[in-house]
Amino acid sequence: GRVFVGRMEYGVRYKLWGPRVHSSYGSSFRRSTLALFMLQRRDECVWSTMPDDVIMYVLNMCPWDWFLDSVEGVERERGRER
């Protein structure tokens, strides 16, 4: 018989937020993203001084569960979409 000789590696990578993957995030993350961009459009808010690119960068650095979404909740939401 054959014997495997070598090394195998595997790992997990986090998906980084961006406009193209926005819909695959949980509802809490999506609502928070919308709220942040809405705040940015208000002149009296400190976020109004930030360009879109900066806000997108900040959101890109947030973990997917930063806004308290759970794996179960995201899977449940995906089930409703189908």
LUMRO-656552 format. One record per atom (N, C-alpha, C, O, CB): y, x, z; residue in three letters. Coordinates in steps of 0.05 Angstrom, whole numbers, padded with zeros to 5 digits, always signed. Glycine has a CB too. Layout:
// residues N
YXZALA...
//
This chain:
// residues 82
-00024+00016+00000GLY+00000+00000+00000GLY+00025+00017+00000GLY+00025+00041+00005GLY+00000-00018+00024GLY+00046+00004-00005ARG+00072+00017-00006ARG+00084+00017+00022ARG+00080-00001+00038ARG+00091+00003-00025ARG+00099+00038+00027VAL+00113+00041+00053VAL+00143+00045+00047VAL+00150+00061+00030VAL+00101+00065+00069VAL+00159+00031+00062PHE+00188+00034+00058PHE+00197+00059+00072PHE+00192+00064+00096PHE+00204+00009+00070PHE+00211+00076+00057VAL+00222+00101+00068VAL+00252+00100+00062VAL+00260+00099+00039VAL+00208+00126+00056VAL+00267+00102+00083GLY+00296+00102+00079GLY+00310+00088+00103GLY+00299+00086+00125GLY+00303+00087+00053GLY+00333+00080+00098ARG+00350+00068+00119ARG+00363+00043+00108ARG+00373+00042+00086ARG+00371+00088+00129ARG+00363+00022+00124MET+00376-00003+00117MET+00398-00009+00138MET+00393-00006+00162MET+00355-00026+00114MET+00421-00017+00128GLU+00442-00025+00146GLU+00453-00052+00138GLU+00451-00060+00115GLU+00465-00004+00145GLU+00464-00066+00158TYR+00476-00092+00153TYR+00498-00096+00173TYR+00499-00082+00194TYR+00456-00115+00153TYR+00516-00114+00167GLY+00538-00119+00185GLY+00552-00145+00178GLY+00545-00159+00159GLY+00559-00096+00184GLY+00571-00152+00194VAL+00586-00177+00190VAL+00615-00170+00188VAL+00626-00153+00202VAL+00581-00197+00214VAL+00628-00183+00169ARG+00657-00178+00165ARG+00672-00204+00169ARG+00662-00226+00161ARG+00663-00167+00137ARG+00695-00202+00181TYR+00711-00226+00184TYR+00725-00232+00158TYR+00733-00214+00143TYR+00732-00222+00207TYR+00728-00257+00152LYS+00743-00266+00129LYS+00773-00266+00137LYS+00780-00278+00157LYS+00734-00294+00118LYS+00789-00253+00121LEU+00818-00252+00127LEU+00832-00276+00115LEU+00826-00284+00092LEU+00830-00225+00117LEU+00851-00287+00130TRP+00866-00310+00120TRP+00883-00303+00096TRP+00894-00281+00095TRP+00883-00322+00142TRP+00885-00322+00078GLY+00902-00320+00055GLY+00904-00347+00042GLY+00887-00364+00048GLY+00893-00298+00034GLY+00924-00352+00026PRO+00927-00379+00013PRO+00901-00388-00001PRO+00895-00412-00001PRO+00949-00378-00006PRO+00887-00369-00014ARG+00862-00378-00029ARG+00840-00387-00011ARG+00823-00403-00019ARG+00853-00355-00046ARG+00838-00377+00014VAL+00816-00384+00032VAL+00826-00403+00054VAL+00810-00410+00072VAL+00804-00359+00044VAL+00850-00412+00053HIS+00862-00429+00073HIS+00845-00454+00079HIS+00840-00461+00103HIS+00890-00438+00065HIS+00835-00467+00059SER+00819-00491+00062SER+00793-00487+00076SER+00781-00506+00086SER+00815-00505+00036SER+00783-00462+00077SER+00757-00457+00090SER+00760-00452+00120SER+00740-00449+00134SER+00743-00434+00077SER+00785-00450+00130TYR+00790-00446+00158TYR+00789-00473+00173TYR+00790-00494+00161TYR+00817-00432+00163TYR+00786-00472+00199GLY+00785-00496+00216GLY+00812-00511+00216GLY+00833-00500+00209GLY+00777-00489+00244GLY+00811-00536+00224SER+00834-00553+00223SER+00856-00543+00242SER+00880-00546+00235SER+00827-00582+00230SER+00849-00532+00264SER+00870-00521+00283SER+00885-00498+00270SER+00910-00497+00272SER+00858-00512+00309SER+00871-00480+00257PHE+00884-00458+00243PHE+00901-00468+00221PHE+00924-00459+00217PHE+00863-00438+00233PHE+00891-00487+00205ARG+00907-00498+00182ARG+00932-00512+00192ARG+00953-00508+00180ARG+00889-00517+00166ARG+00930-00528+00213ARG+00953-00542+00224ARG+00974-00522+00235ARG+00998-00525+00231ARG+00945-00562+00246ARG+00964-00501+00248SER+00982-00481+00259SER+00996-00465+00237SER+01020-00459+00240SER+00966-00462+00277SER+00982-00460+00216THR+00994-00446+00193THR+01016-00464+00181THR+01038-00454+00176THR+00973-00441+00171THR+01011-00489+00178LEU+01031-00508+00167LEU+01055-00509+00186LEU+01078-00508+00177LEU+01019-00536+00163LEU+01050-00511+00212ALA+01072-00512+00231ALA+01089-00487+00230ALA+01114-00488+00232ALA+01061-00516+00260ALA+01076-00464+00228LEU+01091-00439+00226LEU+01109-00437+00202LEU+01132-00429+00204LEU+01072-00415+00226LEU+01099-00446+00179PHE+01116-00446+00155PHE+01138-00468+00157PHE+01160-00464+00146PHE+01099-00451+00130PHE+01132-00490+00170MET+01153-00510+00174MET+01175-00499+00193MET+01199-00504+00188MET+01141-00536+00186MET+01167-00485+00214LEU+01187-00473+00231LEU+01204-00452+00216LEU+01228-00450+00221LEU+01173-00459+00255LEU+01192-00438+00199GLN+01206-00417+00183GLN+01228-00429+00166GLN+01248-00416+00161GLN+01187-00402+00165GLN+01225-00454+00158ARG+01245-00467+00141ARG+01269-00478+00157ARG+01288-00488+00145ARG+01232-00490+00126ARG+01267-00477+00184ARG+01289-00487+00201ARG+01308-00464+00208ARG+01299-00444+00220ARG+01278-00501+00227ARG+01333-00467+00201ASP+01352-00445+00205ASP+01355-00438+00234ASP+01361-00414+00240ASP+01379-00454+00194ASP+01352-00456+00253GLU+01356-00450+00281GLU+01332-00436+00294GLU+01333-00429+00317GLU+01362-00476+00296GLU+01311-00432+00279CYS+01286-00420+00289CYS+01287-00390+00283CYS+01295-00381+00261CYS+01261-00433+00278CYS+01277-00374+00302VAL+01276-00345+00298VAL+01258-00337+00275VAL+01262-00317+00262VAL+01267-00331+00324VAL+01238-00353+00269TRP+01220-00348+00247TRP+01234-00351+00220TRP+01223-00342+00199TRP+01196-00367+00248TRP+01257-00364+00219SER+01271-00368+00193SER+01281-00342+00181SER+01287-00341+00157SER+01295-00387+00197SER+01282-00321+00197THR+01291-00295+00187THR+01268-00280+00174THR+01272-00259+00161THR+01302-00278+00210THR+01243-00290+00177MET+01220-00276+00166MET+01214-00286+00138MET+01213-00310+00133MET+01196-00281+00184MET+01210-00267+00119PRO+01201-00275+00092PRO+01172-00286+00093PRO+01157-00280+00111PRO+01204-00252+00072PRO+01165-00301+00073ASP+01138-00312+00070ASP+01117-00290+00073ASP+01097-00294+00087ASP+01134-00327+00044ASP+01121-00268+00060ASP+01102-00246+00061ASP+01096-00236+00089ASP+01073-00230+00096ASP+01111-00223+00044ASP+01116-00236+00106VAL+01112-00227+00134VAL+01095-00247+00149VAL+01077-00240+00164VAL+01139-00222+00148VAL+01101-00272+00146ILE+01086-00293+00159ILE+01057-00293+00149ILE+01038-00296+00165ILE+01099-00321+00155ILE+01053-00290+00123MET+01026-00288+00113MET+01011-00264+00124MET+00987-00266+00130MET+01026-00287+00082MET+01025-00242+00128TYR+01013-00218+00140TYR+01004-00224+00169TYR+00982-00216+00177TYR+01032-00194+00138TYR+01022-00236+00184VAL+01016-00243+00212VAL+00991-00261+00213VAL+00973-00256+00229VAL+01040-00257+00225VAL+00990-00282+00196LEU+00967-00300+00195LEU+00942-00285+00187LEU+00920-00291+00196LEU+00973-00324+00177LEU+00945-00266+00169ASN+00922-00251+00159ASN+00910-00234+00182ASN+00886-00229+00181ASN+00931-00232+00136ASN+00926-00226+00201MET+00916-00210+00223MET+00905-00227+00246MET+00893-00216+00265MET+00939-00193+00234MET+00909-00254+00245CYS+00898-00271+00266CYS+00868-00276+00262CYS+00860-00281+00240CYS+00913-00298+00267CYS+00852-00273+00283PRO+00824-00280+00280PRO+00821-00309+00273PRO+00838-00326+00280PRO+00809-00273+00307PRO+00799-00316+00260TRP+00795-00343+00250TRP+00795-00364+00273TRP+00801-00387+00269TRP+00768-00345+00235TRP+00787-00355+00298ASP+00786-00374+00320ASP+00810-00371+00339ASP+00810-00381+00361ASP+00761-00369+00336ASP+00831-00359+00330TRP+00855-00354+00346TRP+00867-00381+00356TRP+00878-00382+00378TRP+00876-00339+00330TRP+00865-00401+00339PHE+00877-00427+00346PHE+00856-00446+00357PHE+00858-00471+00355PHE+00891-00439+00322PHE+00835-00435+00370LEU+00814-00449+00384LEU+00795-00466+00367LEU+00783-00485+00376LEU+00827-00468+00404LEU+00792-00458+00341ASP+00771-00471+00325ASP+00744-00459+00334ASP+00743-00437+00344ASP+00776-00466+00294ASP+00723-00474+00330SER+00696-00465+00336SER+00679-00466+00311SER+00685-00480+00292SER+00684-00482+00359SER+00657-00451+00312VAL+00639-00451+00289VAL+00628-00479+00285VAL+00627-00489+00262VAL+00615-00431+00294VAL+00621-00492+00306GLU+00610-00520+00304GLU+00631-00539+00293GLU+00624-00556+00276GLU+00601-00530+00332GLU+00655-00536+00302GLY+00677-00554+00292GLY+00682-00550+00262GLY+00685-00569+00247GLY+00702-00549+00307GLY+00683-00525+00253VAL+00687-00519+00225VAL+00664-00530+00208VAL+00669-00541+00187VAL+00691-00488+00220VAL+00639-00526+00218GLU+00616-00536+00203GLU+00617-00567+00202GLU+00610-00578+00181GLU+00590-00527+00216GLU+00625-00579+00223ARG+00627-00609+00224ARG+00648-00618+00203ARG+00644-00637+00189ARG+00635-00619+00252ARG+00671-00604+00202GLU+00692-00611+00183GLU+00683-00607+00155GLU+00689-00624+00137GLU+00717-00594+00189GLU+00668-00586+00150ARG+00658-00581+00123ARG+00638-00603+00114ARG+00637-00611+00091ARG+00644-00554+00121ARG+00622-00613+00133GLY+00603-00635+00128GLY+00618-00660+00119GLY+00608-00675+00103GLY+00586-00640+00152GLY+00641-00665+00131ARG+00657-00689+00124ARG+00669-00687+00097ARG+00672-00707+00083ARG+00679-00694+00145ARG+00675-00662+00088GLU+00688-00658+00062GLU+00668-00663+00039GLU+00677-00669+00017GLU+00699-00630+00060GLU+00643-00659+00043ARG+00623-00661+00021ARG+00617-00689+00014ARG+00601-00694-00004ARG+00598-00647+00029ARG
//
